Structures are given as structure tokens and as C-alpha cells.
């Protein structure tokens, strides 16, 4: 059964900036993927998500955290602090639109979404951390400069700042991404994705993968050599290929058997683009 998909990302609305009327006018679609960097802050991004989902109650919306929503100016005081907070909000917020879907990256299964066409589809949204193969200088990478993985106790570090004094340092400092931390994210998501691919979508549901980072070409992945998830999203015989929604590209390409596509920017031209899925 065919259905229609629309992609929204990188609108970059200011905190107090009103939403342009053009970005509230959606085409005739069944599913909308909000793939990150909707506003300059997470609060602005979620405001838009609530706003657009309430305007179109018959359309299903998937919200995938981008860099702005998950990492920009966000410092977790404990592991998965952000995800815990969003999970509680999703369960307890009485104003959370019933047609707005968000996935905790710790979940073992993808989202199962019933469209207005009567078809149930499976969606796997995630940030899209790559498998880091090699790099020249880790401190030159986007990950080290932009992705904070939490805090560390200063007194747990080996340092000679105070020399041979009897003084001791206390407090916390920021812990930035390491090759090992990115690899851990990659391994975790890939193992879950491969299980989802073989158990949840094979011969059952049409599957859509959503990653904020582009696995094919993304300037944020400059200065490293990497490989993408080892999955194959080609559809079954008689079906069209699966959909891989991402960012940082204008034209769709074939990638590991899937149709890799994006739709960056604001305005009526971007809001008028529709993907027809067989």
C-alpha cells in the first residue's frame, strides 16, 4: 500500500521567532519526519512539533533529536539524563499530541505507527553515530568540539596542577566525546538496528530509518574516516526500496539498498516536497 512522506529539518527558528505561515502549510501526506535542528534551542523545536502536530491530527509525526535538540548547550549530569526527562514528559504531559512520536535510543524496538491509510509502518529514529575507523587529530573533529558526553569529577583526574601541596581540587568539568564513546553509540545502535531489520520489518512492515547525521556525506564527519551501519534496506520482492531519512543533502541517492533523502530549509518550496512510497 502506498503512502506519502514529508521531511522537515534545519529550520533553525529563533527562540522568540514566530513560525512562518509557509512552514505551517503541509502538503497532502500521511507521515512527517522532523529530523532535528528545527530551532536554535530544543524548546523552540518542540514548540514547533506540538504546533504542527496539533494542526494536522490525521498526519503522524516522528520527532528525531538533532544536534540542537540533544547536544547543543546540553550537559548531562548523569547518563541518559535528557532521555529520562523526555520519557517522563512523554508519559505525563497531557498536552502531548497523540500523533507525535519520539523514541528513546535505549529502546530495543522501533516505532510502530498506524497511518491514516490503514497501514502500519516501522520507524527507527536515531542520531546516527558512525563507526570511527581512523583520524589524524581527534581534537580537530566535530565530535570533540561539539558533543559533550557528561561531566567528570576533577579530583578523579591525574593532574599535577597543585604540585606537591596538600591542597585538593574538587568540582566537575566537561567530558567531550572520545573515539571510544562514539564507537559505543555506534555498536549499540547498529546491533539494535540489525535486530529491528530482521525481526520487525522483514515480511511484516515497511521500514524507515531516520538519522540526523548523514551516513553518505556530512561536513560534521570531516577529519575522520568512518563506516556506516551494516544494514541492507532493500525491500522484499515486489516492494519498493526502504527509506532512509537524513540531512545535509538536496537530492535522493541509493544507499545500502535504501533511498537516502533529505529536505533542508524553510519556506513554501521545501514544504511542498513529497516522497511517494510504494
PyMOL commands that set and color helices and strands:
alter all, ss='L'
color gray80, all
select helices_A, chain A and resi 21-24+42-55+67-70+81-92+138-140+142-146+154-156+179-201+219-221+267-271
alter helices_A, ss='H'
color red, helices_A
select strands_A, chain A and resi 3-8+31-34+60-63+100-102+111-114+120-126+131-135+148-153+172-176+206-211+224-227+243-245+253-255+258-261+275-277
alter strands_A, ss='S'
color yellow, strands_A
deselect
rebuild
show_as cartoon
